Amino acid sequence: MKNLLKVERAKLNLTQQQLADKVGVSRQTINSIEAERYVPSTVLSLKISDVFNTTVNAIFTLEADD
Amino acid sequence: MKKRDPQFNLIPHRFKFIGLALVMLTILFAVGVKANWFEFSLEHKESVKTYILNALILGCLFITLAREKVEDEMTIMQKTKAFAFGFVGAVIMAIIWPLMNLIYTEPLQELTGQGLALIMLFTHIFTYYLQKFTGETA
């Protein structure tokens, strides 16, 4: 699953730590999501999209092999 | 309606350091016993060995069960996978151990419950920290 988390974060000028604090996870978790090493749960995806005031689909997109 | 806590019932974060200190002190004590820094009679030596193993198991258990500073869904997933690896590792070791006696000319010590528990805990700790530092979820 691809994601535009880094782009969205840059738009709001947020650091990984600031985003992590907002959604209540560790900075390592945000880093792993950005590096596409970890796929977040629905709840966390919704929390993240809420921070960026957009939809989950606008941030996370499925790839052909998903 | 009361929400169910989705987290494991883990012990506080400080137990990680307590466990680490216990493991370090036990290893130091074990080295001391091996190097004859302390005097024990032959009958007490077996009991000392048991106490050392139990202290190691307890220390590792504290490290294993201690909460992270920020406990989130990724750490819970990493811990779950590490527990699974620990379990499978112990089962594999229990199968392999008797076969080792066929390879080596001198028979190995019998694998005790304490030994198995230690293998399980070491595998858990190794797998968990490997996942943590690589950022992968096995």
N, CA and C atoms of all chains as a GROMACS GRO file, in nm:
protein
  612
    1MET      N    1   0.085  -0.120   0.000
    1MET     CA    2   0.000   0.000   0.000
    1MET      C    3   0.088   0.124   0.000
    2LYS      N    4   0.061   0.213  -0.096
    2LYS     CA    5   0.138   0.338  -0.103
    2LYS      C    6   0.069   0.444  -0.017
    3ASN      N    7   0.148   0.542   0.024
    3ASN     CA    8   0.084   0.652   0.098
    3ASN      C    9   0.155   0.785   0.071
    4LEU      N   10   0.079   0.892   0.090
    4LEU     CA   11   0.132   1.027   0.068
    4LEU      C   12   0.153   1.100   0.201
    5LEU      N   13   0.186   1.023   0.302
    5LEU     CA   14   0.198   1.079   0.437
    5LEU      C   15   0.306   1.187   0.444
    6LYS      N   16   0.418   1.160   0.382
    6LYS     CA   17   0.530   1.255   0.385
    6LYS      C   18   0.490   1.387   0.318
    7VAL      N   19   0.420   1.375   0.206
    7VAL     CA   20   0.377   1.493   0.130
    7VAL      C   21   0.278   1.575   0.213
    8GLU      N   22   0.181   1.505   0.271
    8GLU     CA   23   0.078   1.572   0.352
    8GLU      C   24   0.141   1.638   0.474
    9ARG      N   25   0.238   1.570   0.530
    9ARG     CA   26   0.307   1.624   0.648
    9ARG      C   27   0.385   1.751   0.611
   10ALA      N   28   0.447   1.747   0.494
   10ALA     CA   29   0.524   1.863   0.448
   10ALA      C   30   0.433   1.983   0.424
   11LYS      N   31   0.313   1.954   0.373
   11LYS     CA   32   0.216   2.062   0.346
   11LYS      C   33   0.182   2.138   0.474
   12LEU      N   34   0.166   2.064   0.583
   12LEU     CA   35   0.132   2.125   0.712
   12LEU      C   36   0.256   2.161   0.795
   13ASN      N   37   0.373   2.132   0.739
   13ASN     CA   38   0.500   2.159   0.808
   13ASN      C   39   0.506   2.090   0.946
   14LEU      N   40   0.463   1.963   0.945
   14LEU     CA   41   0.464   1.885   1.070
   14LEU      C   42   0.584   1.791   1.071
   15THR      N   43   0.644   1.772   1.186
   15THR     CA   44   0.750   1.672   1.198
   15THR      C   45   0.683   1.536   1.226
   16GLN      N   46   0.760   1.430   1.213
   16GLN     CA   47   0.706   1.297   1.243
   16GLN      C   48   0.661   1.289   1.389
   17GLN      N   49   0.740   1.350   1.477
   17GLN     CA   50   0.708   1.347   1.621
   17GLN      C   51   0.578   1.422   1.649
   18GLN      N   52   0.560   1.538   1.581
   18GLN     CA   53   0.437   1.617   1.603
   18GLN      C   54   0.314   1.539   1.556
   19LEU      N   55   0.327   1.474   1.440
   19LEU     CA   56   0.216   1.393   1.389
   19LEU      C   57   0.189   1.275   1.483
   20ALA      N   58   0.298   1.212   1.529
   20ALA     CA   59   0.285   1.099   1.621
   20ALA      C   60   0.211   1.141   1.748
   21ASP      N   61   0.246   1.257   1.802
   21ASP     CA   62   0.179   1.307   1.923
   21ASP      C   63   0.030   1.332   1.898
   22LYS      N   64   0.000   1.385   1.779
   22LYS     CA   65  -0.140   1.416   1.748
   22LYS      C   66  -0.227   1.290   1.738
   23VAL      N   67  -0.171   1.183   1.685
   23VAL     CA   68  -0.251   1.061   1.668
   23VAL      C   69  -0.226   0.958   1.779
   24GLY      N   70  -0.134   0.989   1.871
   24GLY     CA   71  -0.111   0.903   1.988
   24GLY      C   72  -0.033   0.776   1.961
   25VAL      N   73   0.066   0.785   1.871
   25VAL     CA   74   0.155   0.671   1.849
   25VAL      C   75   0.299   0.718   1.862
   26SER      N   76   0.394   0.624   1.845
   26SER     CA   77   0.536   0.663   1.856
   26SER      C   78   0.586   0.717   1.722
   27ARG      N   79   0.696   0.791   1.726
   27ARG     CA   80   0.756   0.846   1.603
   27ARG      C   81   0.800   0.731   1.512
   28GLN      N   82   0.846   0.621   1.572
   28GLN     CA   83   0.890   0.505   1.493
   28GLN      C   84   0.776   0.448   1.408
   29THR      N   85   0.655   0.453   1.465
   29THR     CA   86   0.539   0.400   1.392
   29THR      C   87   0.512   0.487   1.268
   30ILE      N   88   0.517   0.619   1.286
   30ILE     CA   89   0.495   0.710   1.173
   30ILE      C   90   0.604   0.688   1.068
   31ASN      N   91   0.727   0.673   1.114
   31ASN     CA   92   0.841   0.649   1.023
   31ASN      C   93   0.820   0.519   0.944
   32SER      N   94   0.775   0.413   1.013
   32SER     CA   95   0.752   0.285   0.945
   32SER      C   96   0.638   0.294   0.844
   33ILE      N   97   0.536   0.373   0.878
   33ILE     CA   98   0.423   0.389   0.783
   33ILE      C   99   0.474   0.464   0.659
   34GLU      N  100   0.548   0.571   0.680
   34GLU     CA  101   0.600   0.650   0.568
   34GLU      C  102   0.691   0.568   0.478
   35ALA      N  103   0.771   0.481   0.541
   35ALA     CA  104   0.864   0.397   0.464
   35ALA      C  105   0.795   0.273   0.406
   36GLU      N  106   0.663   0.267   0.425
   36GLU     CA  107   0.580   0.155   0.376
   36GLU      C  108   0.625   0.019   0.430
   37ARG      N  109   0.674   0.022   0.554
   37ARG     CA  110   0.712  -0.103   0.619
   37ARG      C  111   0.599  -0.153   0.709
   38TYR      N  112   0.507  -0.064   0.740
   38TYR     CA  113   0.396  -0.102   0.828
   38TYR      C  114   0.265  -0.042   0.774
   39VAL      N  115   0.162  -0.126   0.768
   39VAL     CA  116   0.030  -0.082   0.723
   39VAL      C  117  -0.055  -0.053   0.846
   40PRO      N  118  -0.097   0.073   0.863
   40PRO     CA  119  -0.172   0.106   0.986
   40PRO      C  120  -0.312   0.047   0.987
   41SER      N  121  -0.369   0.041   1.107
   41SER     CA  122  -0.506  -0.009   1.122
   41SER      C  123  -0.604   0.096   1.068
   42THR      N  124  -0.728   0.058   1.055
   42THR     CA  125  -0.831   0.150   1.007
   42THR      C  126  -0.844   0.270   1.101
   43VAL      N  127  -0.840   0.242   1.231
   43VAL     CA  128  -0.856   0.348   1.331
   43VAL      C  129  -0.742   0.450   1.317
   44LEU      N  130  -0.620   0.401   1.305
   44LEU     CA  131  -0.505   0.493   1.294
   44LEU      C  132  -0.510   0.568   1.161
   45SER      N  133  -0.550   0.500   1.054
   45SER     CA  134  -0.562   0.566   0.923
   45SER      C  135  -0.664   0.680   0.930
   46LEU      N  136  -0.775   0.655   0.998
   46LEU     CA  137  -0.879   0.758   1.012
   46LEU      C  138  -0.827   0.876   1.096
   47LYS      N  139  -0.751   0.844   1.201
   47LYS     CA  140  -0.695   0.950   1.285
   47LYS      C  141  -0.599   1.036   1.204
   48ILE      N  142  -0.515   0.969   1.123
   48ILE     CA  143  -0.416   1.042   1.041
   48ILE      C  144  -0.488   1.131   0.939
   49SER      N  145  -0.588   1.074   0.872
   49SER     CA  146  -0.659   1.154   0.771
   49SER      C  147  -0.732   1.271   0.835
   50ASP      N  148  -0.774   1.252   0.959
   50ASP     CA  149  -0.842   1.358   1.033
   50ASP      C  150  -0.746   1.476   1.060
   51VAL      N  151  -0.623   1.444   1.091
   51VAL     CA  152  -0.522   1.549   1.116
   51VAL      C  153  -0.503   1.633   0.990
   52PHE      N  154  -0.499   1.566   0.873
   52PHE     CA  155  -0.478   1.637   0.747
   52PHE      C  156  -0.607   1.687   0.684
   53ASN      N  157  -0.717   1.666   0.756
   53ASN     CA  158  -0.849   1.713   0.711
   53ASN      C  159  -0.883   1.663   0.570
   54THR      N  160  -0.859   1.538   0.549
   54THR     CA  161  -0.888   1.478   0.419
   54THR      C  162  -0.942   1.336   0.439
   55THR      N  163  -0.959   1.262   0.330
   55THR     CA  164  -1.010   1.124   0.344
   55THR      C  165  -0.894   1.025   0.349
   56VAL      N  166  -0.924   0.904   0.396
   56VAL     CA  167  -0.821   0.800   0.403
   56VAL      C  168  -0.770   0.767   0.262
   57ASN      N  169  -0.864   0.762   0.168
   57ASN     CA  170  -0.827   0.728   0.030
   57ASN      C  171  -0.733   0.830  -0.034
   58ALA      N  172  -0.739   0.953   0.015
   58ALA     CA  173  -0.652   1.058  -0.042
   58ALA      C  174  -0.507   1.038   0.005
   59ILE      N  175  -0.490   0.968   0.116
   59ILE     CA  176  -0.354   0.946   0.169
   59ILE      C  177  -0.303   0.805   0.135
   60PHE      N  178  -0.390   0.707   0.155
   60PHE     CA  179  -0.348   0.567   0.133
   60PHE      C  180  -0.411   0.513   0.005
   61THR      N  181  -0.329   0.456  -0.082
   61THR     CA  182  -0.382   0.396  -0.204
   61THR      C  183  -0.330   0.253  -0.221
   62LEU      N  184  -0.419   0.168  -0.269
   62LEU     CA  185  -0.382   0.027  -0.289
   62LEU      C  186  -0.293   0.012  -0.412
   63GLU      N  187  -0.203  -0.087  -0.404
   63GLU     CA  188  -0.120  -0.118  -0.520
   63GLU      C  189  -0.174  -0.245  -0.586
   64ALA      N  190  -0.124  -0.275  -0.704
   64ALA     CA  191  -0.175  -0.390  -0.780
   64ALA      C  192  -0.163  -0.522  -0.704
   65ASP      N  193  -0.055  -0.538  -0.628
   65ASP     CA  194  -0.034  -0.666  -0.557
   65ASP      C  195  -0.100  -0.670  -0.419
   66ASP      N  196  -0.174  -0.570  -0.379
   66ASP     CA  197  -0.242  -0.569  -0.247
   66ASP      C  198  -0.369  -0.654  -0.252
   67MET      N  199  -2.099   0.269   2.744
   67MET     CA  200  -2.045   0.134   2.758
   67MET      C  201  -1.894   0.141   2.780
   68LYS      N  202  -1.846   0.059   2.873
   68LYS     CA  203  -1.702   0.060   2.902
   68LYS      C  204  -1.625  -0.007   2.787
   69LYS      N  205  -1.522   0.068   2.734
   69LYS     CA  206  -1.444   0.015   2.623
   69LYS      C  207  -1.339  -0.084   2.675
   70ARG      N  208  -1.319  -0.190   2.601
   70ARG     CA  209  -1.217  -0.288   2.640
   70ARG      C  210  -1.080  -0.233   2.607
   71ASP      N  211  -0.986  -0.252   2.699
   71ASP     CA  212  -0.849  -0.206   2.674
   71ASP      C  213  -0.786  -0.298   2.569
   72PRO      N  214  -0.751  -0.244   2.450
   72PRO     CA  215  -0.698  -0.329   2.345
   72PRO      C  216  -0.553  -0.372   2.370
   73GLN      N  217  -0.488  -0.313   2.472
   73GLN     CA  218  -0.348  -0.343   2.497
   73GLN      C  219  -0.332  -0.468   2.583
   74PHE      N  220  -0.212  -0.525   2.577
   74PHE     CA  221  -0.180  -0.635   2.667
   74PHE      C  222  -0.182  -0.581   2.809
   75ASN      N  223  -0.202  -0.668   2.905
   75ASN     CA  224  -0.190  -0.624   3.044
   75ASN      C  225  -0.044  -0.630   3.084
   76LEU      N  226   0.031  -0.531   3.042
   76LEU     CA  227   0.175  -0.531   3.065
   76LEU      C  228   0.209  -0.459   3.195
   77ILE      N  229   0.331  -0.484   3.241
   77ILE     CA  230   0.377  -0.419   3.364
   77ILE      C  231   0.443  -0.284   3.329
   78PRO      N  232   0.458  -0.192   3.425
   78PRO     CA  233   0.512  -0.059   3.393
   78PRO      C  234   0.650  -0.061   3.327
   79HIS      N  235   0.678   0.049   3.255
   79HIS     CA  236   0.801   0.060   3.175
   79HIS      C  237   0.928   0.043   3.258
   80ARG      N  238   0.925   0.089   3.385
   80ARG     CA  239   1.046   0.084   3.468
   80ARG      C  240   1.096  -0.060   3.491
   81PHE      N  241   1.007  -0.157   3.475
   81PHE     CA  242   1.046  -0.298   3.495
   81PHE      C  243   1.146  -0.344   3.390
   82LYS      N  244   1.151  -0.272   3.276
   82LYS     CA  245   1.249  -0.306   3.174
   82LYS      C  246   1.391  -0.285   3.231
   83PHE      N  247   1.408  -0.175   3.302
   83PHE     CA  248   1.540  -0.144   3.361
   83PHE      C  249   1.568  -0.234   3.481
   84ILE      N  250   1.463  -0.265   3.558
   84ILE     CA  251   1.480  -0.357   3.672
   84ILE      C  252   1.524  -0.493   3.619
   85GLY      N  253   1.456  -0.539   3.512
   85GLY     CA  254   1.490  -0.668   3.450
   85GLY      C  255   1.631  -0.670   3.396
   86LEU      N  256   1.669  -0.560   3.330
   86LEU     CA  257   1.803  -0.550   3.271
   86LEU      C  258   1.910  -0.554   3.381
   87ALA      N  259   1.884  -0.481   3.490
   87ALA     CA  260   1.977  -0.479   3.603
   87ALA      C  261   1.989  -0.619   3.665
   88LEU      N  262   1.874  -0.686   3.678
   88LEU     CA  263   1.873  -0.821   3.735
   88LEU      C  264   1.954  -0.918   3.649
   89VAL      N  265   1.936  -0.908   3.516
   89VAL     CA  266   2.009  -0.996   3.424
   89VAL      C  267   2.160  -0.969   3.433
   90MET      N  268   2.196  -0.839   3.433
   90MET     CA  269   2.339  -0.801   3.440
   90MET      C  270   2.404  -0.852   3.568
   91LEU      N  271   2.334  -0.827   3.681
   91LEU     CA  272   2.389  -0.869   3.811
   91LEU      C  273   2.401  -1.020   3.819
   92THR      N  274   2.301  -1.089   3.764
   92THR     CA  275   2.304  -1.236   3.766
   92THR      C  276   2.420  -1.290   3.683
   93ILE      N  277   2.441  -1.229   3.564
   93ILE     CA  278   2.552  -1.272   3.479
   93ILE      C  279   2.684  -1.249   3.552
   94LEU      N  280   2.696  -1.132   3.615
   94LEU     CA  281   2.817  -1.098   3.690
   94LEU      C  282   2.841  -1.200   3.803
   95PHE      N  283   2.732  -1.233   3.873
   95PHE     CA  284   2.739  -1.331   3.983
   95PHE      C  285   2.778  -1.468   3.928
   96ALA      N  286   2.719  -1.505   3.812
   96ALA     CA  287   2.750  -1.636   3.752
   96ALA      C  288   2.898  -1.644   3.713
   97VAL      N  289   2.949  -1.533   3.659
   97VAL     CA  290   3.092  -1.528   3.623
   97VAL      C  291   3.176  -1.545   3.749
   98GLY      N  292   3.133  -1.478   3.856
   98GLY     CA  293   3.202  -1.487   3.985
   98GLY      C  294   3.204  -1.629   4.039
   99VAL      N  295   3.091  -1.698   4.026
   99VAL     CA  296   3.082  -1.838   4.074
   99VAL      C  297   3.175  -1.926   3.992
  100LYS      N  298   3.174  -1.903   3.859
  100LYS     CA  299   3.258  -1.983   3.769
  100LYS      C  300   3.407  -1.959   3.797
  101ALA      N  301   3.438  -1.833   3.830
  101ALA     CA  302   3.579  -1.797   3.854
  101ALA      C  303   3.621  -1.820   4.000
  102ASN      N  304   3.532  -1.883   4.076
  102ASN     CA  305   3.558  -1.914   4.218
  102ASN      C  306   3.587  -1.791   4.305
  103TRP      N  307   3.515  -1.680   4.276
  103TRP     CA  308   3.528  -1.561   4.359
  103TRP      C  309   3.459  -1.586   4.494
  104PHE      N  310   3.355  -1.671   4.486
  104PHE     CA  311   3.280  -1.705   4.608
  104PHE      C  312   3.302  -1.852   4.642
  105GLU      N  313   3.299  -1.881   4.770
  105GLU     CA  314   3.319  -2.020   4.813
  105GLU      C  315   3.183  -2.086   4.840
  106PHE      N  316   3.155  -2.193   4.768
  106PHE     CA  317   3.033  -2.271   4.793
  106PHE      C  318   3.070  -2.418   4.807
  107SER      N  319   2.999  -2.485   4.894
  107SER     CA  320   3.022  -2.629   4.903
  107SER      C  321   2.958  -2.696   4.783
  108LEU      N  322   2.995  -2.816   4.754
  108LEU     CA  323   2.947  -2.886   4.634
  108LEU      C  324   2.794  -2.900   4.634
  109GLU      N  325   2.738  -2.926   4.754
  109GLU     CA  326   2.592  -2.944   4.762
  109GLU      C  327   2.517  -2.812   4.737
  110HIS      N  328   2.582  -2.698   4.774
  110HIS     CA  329   2.519  -2.568   4.752
  110HIS      C  330   2.532  -2.520   4.608
  111LYS      N  331   2.632  -2.573   4.539
  111LYS     CA  332   2.658  -2.528   4.401
  111LYS      C  333   2.538  -2.552   4.310
  112GLU      N  334   2.470  -2.666   4.328
  112GLU     CA  335   2.353  -2.698   4.245
  112GLU      C  336   2.239  -2.598   4.272
  113SER      N  337   2.221  -2.566   4.402
  113SER     CA  338   2.116  -2.470   4.438
  113SER      C  339   2.149  -2.333   4.380
  114VAL      N  340   2.277  -2.295   4.388
  114VAL     CA  341   2.320  -2.164   4.334
  114VAL      C  342   2.291  -2.159   4.184
  115LYS      N  343   2.317  -2.268   4.115
  115LYS     CA  344   2.292  -2.275   3.970
  115LYS      C  345   2.142  -2.254   3.942
  116THR      N  346   2.059  -2.317   4.025
  116THR     CA  347   1.914  -2.302   4.009
  116THR      C  348   1.872  -2.157   4.033
  117TYR      N  349   1.928  -2.095   4.139
  117TYR     CA  350   1.894  -1.956   4.169
  117TYR      C  351   1.937  -1.864   4.056
  118ILE      N  352   2.055  -1.890   3.999
  118ILE     CA  353   2.106  -1.807   3.888
  118ILE      C  354   2.010  -1.817   3.769
  119LEU      N  355   1.971  -1.940   3.735
  119LEU     CA  356   1.880  -1.960   3.622
  119LEU      C  357   1.745  -1.892   3.647
  120ASN      N  358   1.694  -1.905   3.770
  120ASN     CA  359   1.566  -1.844   3.803
  120ASN      C  360   1.573  -1.691   3.797
  121ALA      N  361   1.685  -1.636   3.845
  121ALA     CA  362   1.702  -1.490   3.841
  121ALA      C  363   1.710  -1.442   3.697
  122LEU      N  364   1.779  -1.520   3.611
  122LEU     CA  365   1.789  -1.485   3.469
  122LEU      C  366   1.650  -1.487   3.403
  123ILE      N  367   1.574  -1.590   3.435
  123ILE     CA  368   1.438  -1.604   3.378
  123ILE      C  369   1.351  -1.486   3.424
  124LEU      N  370   1.360  -1.454   3.552
  124LEU     CA  371   1.278  -1.344   3.606
  124LEU      C  372   1.316  -1.210   3.541
  125GLY      N  373   1.447  -1.186   3.527
  125GLY     CA  374   1.495  -1.063   3.463
  125GLY      C  375   1.446  -1.053   3.320
  126CYS      N  376   1.460  -1.163   3.246
  126CYS     CA  377   1.414  -1.165   3.106
  126CYS      C  378   1.263  -1.147   3.097
  127LEU      N  379   1.192  -1.205   3.193
  127LEU     CA  380   1.046  -1.193   3.194
  127LEU      C  381   1.004  -1.048   3.217
  128PHE      N  382   1.075  -0.979   3.305
  128PHE     CA  383   1.047  -0.836   3.328
  128PHE      C  384   1.069  -0.756   3.200
  129ILE      N  385   1.180  -0.785   3.131
  129ILE     CA  386   1.211  -0.713   3.006
  129ILE      C  387   1.100  -0.741   2.903
  130THR      N  388   1.059  -0.867   2.897
  130THR     CA  389   0.958  -0.909   2.799
  130THR      C  390   0.821  -0.846   2.826
  131LEU      N  391   0.783  -0.840   2.953
  131LEU     CA  392   0.647  -0.796   2.986
  131LEU      C  393   0.635  -0.645   3.012
  132ALA      N  394   0.749  -0.574   3.011
  132ALA     CA  395   0.742  -0.430   3.040
  132ALA      C  396   0.683  -0.353   2.923
  133ARG      N  397   0.603  -0.254   2.956
  133ARG     CA  398   0.542  -0.167   2.857
  133ARG      C  399   0.649  -0.078   2.792
  134GLU      N  400   0.625  -0.035   2.670
  134GLU     CA  401   0.713   0.065   2.608
  134GLU      C  402   0.669   0.203   2.657
  135LYS      N  403   0.756   0.304   2.635
  135LYS     CA  404   0.718   0.440   2.676
  135LYS      C  405   0.590   0.481   2.604
  136VAL      N  406   0.589   0.459   2.473
  136VAL     CA  407   0.466   0.481   2.394
  136VAL      C  408   0.427   0.345   2.337
  137GLU      N  409   0.322   0.291   2.393
  137GLU     CA  410   0.275   0.159   2.351
  137GLU      C  411   0.164   0.182   2.247
  138ASP      N  412   0.190   0.146   2.123
  138ASP     CA  413   0.087   0.166   2.020
  138ASP      C  414   0.063   0.036   1.943
  139GLU      N  415  -0.019   0.045   1.838
  139GLU     CA  416  -0.058  -0.077   1.766
  139GLU      C  417   0.061  -0.148   1.700
  140MET      N  418   0.163  -0.071   1.657
  140MET     CA  419   0.278  -0.136   1.594
  140MET      C  420   0.360  -0.213   1.697
  141THR      N  421   0.381  -0.154   1.815
  141THR     CA  422   0.459  -0.225   1.918
  141THR      C  423   0.383  -0.350   1.964
  142ILE      N  424   0.250  -0.340   1.972
  142ILE     CA  425   0.170  -0.457   2.013
  142ILE      C  426   0.184  -0.568   1.908
  143MET      N  427   0.182  -0.529   1.780
  143MET     CA  428   0.196  -0.629   1.674
  143MET      C  429   0.336  -0.692   1.679
  144GLN      N  430   0.438  -0.606   1.702
  144GLN     CA  431   0.576  -0.658   1.710
  144GLN      C  432   0.590  -0.754   1.827
  145LYS      N  433   0.527  -0.718   1.941
  145LYS     CA  434   0.535  -0.805   2.059
  145LYS      C  435   0.463  -0.937   2.034
  146THR      N  436   0.347  -0.931   1.970
  146THR     CA  437   0.271  -1.053   1.940
  146THR      C  438   0.354  -1.147   1.853
  147LYS      N  439   0.419  -1.089   1.750
  147LYS     CA  440   0.501  -1.171   1.661
  147LYS      C  441   0.622  -1.227   1.734
  148ALA      N  442   0.680  -1.145   1.824
  148ALA     CA  443   0.796  -1.192   1.901
  148ALA      C  444   0.757  -1.306   1.994
  149PHE      N  445   0.636  -1.298   2.054
  149PHE     CA  446   0.587  -1.408   2.140
  149PHE      C  447   0.572  -1.535   2.056
  150ALA      N  448   0.520  -1.520   1.935
  150ALA     CA  449   0.502  -1.636   1.847
  150ALA      C  450   0.637  -1.696   1.810
  151PHE      N  451   0.733  -1.610   1.777
  151PHE     CA  452   0.868  -1.658   1.743
  151PHE      C  453   0.930  -1.731   1.863
  152GLY      N  454   0.911  -1.674   1.983
  152GLY     CA  455   0.964  -1.735   2.105
  152GLY      C  456   0.908  -1.874   2.126
  153PHE      N  457   0.777  -1.887   2.106
  153PHE     CA  458   0.710  -2.015   2.125
  153PHE      C  459   0.762  -2.118   2.023
  154VAL      N  460   0.765  -2.077   1.896
  154VAL     CA  461   0.810  -2.168   1.791
  154VAL      C  462   0.958  -2.205   1.812
  155GLY      N  463   1.038  -2.104   1.851
  155GLY     CA  464   1.181  -2.128   1.877
  155GLY      C  465   1.201  -2.232   1.985
  156ALA      N  466   1.122  -2.224   2.091
  156ALA     CA  467   1.134  -2.320   2.202
  156ALA      C  468   1.094  -2.460   2.157
  157VAL      N  469   0.987  -2.468   2.079
  157VAL     CA  470   0.942  -2.599   2.030
  157VAL      C  471   1.048  -2.662   1.940
  158ILE      N  472   1.106  -2.581   1.850
  158ILE     CA  473   1.210  -2.631   1.759
  158ILE      C  474   1.331  -2.679   1.840
  159MET      N  475   1.368  -2.600   1.942
  159MET     CA  476   1.483  -2.636   2.025
  159MET      C  477   1.457  -2.767   2.099
  160ALA      N  478   1.333  -2.785   2.148
  160ALA     CA  479   1.298  -2.908   2.219
  160ALA      C  480   1.310  -3.030   2.128
  161ILE      N  481   1.283  -3.008   1.997
  161ILE     CA  482   1.294  -3.118   1.901
  161ILE      C  483   1.440  -3.144   1.866
  162ILE      N  484   1.514  -3.033   1.845
  162ILE     CA  485   1.654  -3.044   1.798
  162ILE      C  486   1.748  -3.096   1.907
  163TRP      N  487   1.725  -3.052   2.032
  163TRP     CA  488   1.818  -3.081   2.142
  163TRP      C  489   1.858  -3.230   2.153
  164PRO      N  490   1.762  -3.325   2.154
  164PRO     CA  491   1.803  -3.467   2.164
  164PRO      C  492   1.885  -3.512   2.043
  165LEU      N  493   1.860  -3.449   1.927
  165LEU     CA  494   1.934  -3.488   1.807
  165LEU      C  495   2.079  -3.443   1.813
  166MET      N  496   2.105  -3.335   1.891
  166MET     CA  497   2.242  -3.285   1.906
  166MET      C  498   2.332  -3.392   1.969
  167ASN      N  499   2.272  -3.474   2.055
  167ASN     CA  500   2.349  -3.580   2.121
  167ASN      C  501   2.402  -3.683   2.020
  168LEU      N  502   2.332  -3.693   1.908
  168LEU     CA  503   2.376  -3.785   1.803
  168LEU      C  504   2.498  -3.729   1.730
  169ILE      N  505   2.502  -3.593   1.722
  169ILE     CA  506   2.612  -3.528   1.649
  169ILE      C  507   2.739  -3.525   1.733
  170TYR      N  508   2.721  -3.478   1.859
  170TYR     CA  509   2.838  -3.464   1.946
  170TYR      C  510   2.871  -3.596   2.017
  171THR      N  511   3.001  -3.619   2.034
  171THR     CA  512   3.044  -3.743   2.100
  171THR      C  513   3.011  -3.740   2.250
  172GLU      N  514   3.035  -3.620   2.311
  172GLU     CA  515   3.000  -3.606   2.453
  172GLU      C  516   2.854  -3.563   2.464
  173PRO      N  517   2.772  -3.635   2.541
  173PRO     CA  518   2.631  -3.598   2.549
  173PRO      C  519   2.611  -3.462   2.616
  174LEU      N  520   2.517  -3.384   2.560
  174LEU     CA  521   2.488  -3.252   2.616
  174LEU      C  522   2.402  -3.268   2.740
  175GLN      N  523   2.398  -3.160   2.820
  175GLN     CA  524   2.310  -3.164   2.938
  175GLN      C  525   2.165  -3.173   2.891
  176GLU      N  526   2.083  -3.235   2.970
  176GLU     CA  527   1.942  -3.247   2.933
  176GLU      C  528   1.875  -3.109   2.935
  177LEU      N  529   1.789  -3.085   2.836
  177LEU     CA  530   1.720  -2.956   2.829
  177LEU      C  531   1.610  -2.951   2.935
  178THR      N  532   1.629  -2.864   3.033
  178THR     CA  533   1.531  -2.855   3.141
  178THR      C  534   1.420  -2.755   3.107
  179GLY      N  535   1.321  -2.748   3.191
  179GLY     CA  536   1.214  -2.650   3.175
  179GLY      C  537   1.268  -2.508   3.183
  180GLN      N  538   1.365  -2.488   3.272
  180GLN     CA  539   1.426  -2.355   3.286
  180GLN      C  540   1.502  -2.317   3.158
  181GLY      N  541   1.573  -2.414   3.103
  181GLY     CA  542   1.648  -2.390   2.979
  181GLY      C  543   1.554  -2.354   2.866
  182LEU      N  544   1.444  -2.425   2.859
  182LEU     CA  545   1.344  -2.401   2.754
  182LEU      C  546   1.281  -2.261   2.771
  183ALA      N  547   1.252  -2.226   2.897
  183ALA     CA  548   1.194  -2.094   2.926
  183ALA      C  549   1.292  -1.983   2.885
  184LEU      N  550   1.421  -2.006   2.913
  184LEU     CA  551   1.523  -1.907   2.876
  184LEU      C  552   1.534  -1.892   2.725
  185ILE      N  553   1.531  -2.004   2.654
  185ILE     CA  554   1.538  -2.000   2.507
  185ILE      C  555   1.419  -1.921   2.452
  186MET      N  556   1.301  -1.948   2.510
  186MET     CA  557   1.179  -1.880   2.467
  186MET      C  558   1.192  -1.729   2.490
  187LEU      N  559   1.240  -1.691   2.608
  187LEU     CA  560   1.251  -1.548   2.642
  187LEU      C  561   1.359  -1.479   2.559
  188PHE      N  562   1.473  -1.547   2.541
  188PHE     CA  563   1.582  -1.488   2.460
  188PHE      C  564   1.534  -1.468   2.315
  189THR      N  565   1.464  -1.568   2.261
  189THR     CA  566   1.414  -1.557   2.124
  189THR      C  567   1.316  -1.440   2.114
  190HIS      N  568   1.231  -1.428   2.215
  190HIS     CA  569   1.135  -1.318   2.216
  190HIS      C  570   1.207  -1.183   2.217
  191ILE      N  571   1.302  -1.169   2.309
  191ILE     CA  572   1.373  -1.041   2.323
  191ILE      C  573   1.449  -1.008   2.194
  192PHE      N  574   1.519  -1.109   2.139
  192PHE     CA  575   1.597  -1.086   2.017
  192PHE      C  576   1.504  -1.045   1.902
  193THR      N  577   1.395  -1.118   1.883
  193THR     CA  578   1.304  -1.089   1.772
  193THR      C  579   1.238  -0.952   1.789
  194TYR      N  580   1.198  -0.921   1.911
  194TYR     CA  581   1.129  -0.794   1.934
  194TYR      C  582   1.221  -0.675   1.905
  195TYR      N  583   1.344  -0.681   1.959
  195TYR     CA  584   1.435  -0.568   1.938
  195TYR      C  585   1.485  -0.559   1.794
  196LEU      N  586   1.494  -0.674   1.727
  196LEU     CA  587   1.530  -0.674   1.586
  196LEU      C  588   1.422  -0.600   1.506
  197GLN      N  589   1.296  -0.629   1.536
  197GLN     CA  590   1.184  -0.561   1.469
  197GLN      C  591   1.183  -0.413   1.502
  198LYS      N  592   1.210  -0.385   1.629
  198LYS     CA  593   1.205  -0.246   1.676
  198LYS      C  594   1.311  -0.160   1.607
  199PHE      N  595   1.432  -0.214   1.596
  199PHE     CA  596   1.539  -0.133   1.540
  199PHE      C  597   1.536  -0.128   1.388
  200THR      N  598   1.479  -0.229   1.324
  200THR     CA  599   1.470  -0.224   1.178
  200THR      C  600   1.339  -0.157   1.133
  201GLY      N  601   1.246  -0.142   1.227
  201GLY     CA  602   1.117  -0.079   1.194
  201GLY      C  603   1.025  -0.171   1.117
  202GLU      N  604   1.065  -0.296   1.103
  202GLU     CA  605   0.984  -0.395   1.031
  202GLU      C  606   0.892  -0.465   1.130
  203THR      N  607   0.789  -0.531   1.077
  203THR     CA  608   0.704  -0.612   1.164
  203THR      C  609   0.716  -0.759   1.120
  204ALA      N  610   0.840  -0.810   1.125
  204ALA     CA  611   0.875  -0.950   1.088
  204ALA      C  612   0.803  -0.997   0.964
   0.00000   0.00000   0.00000
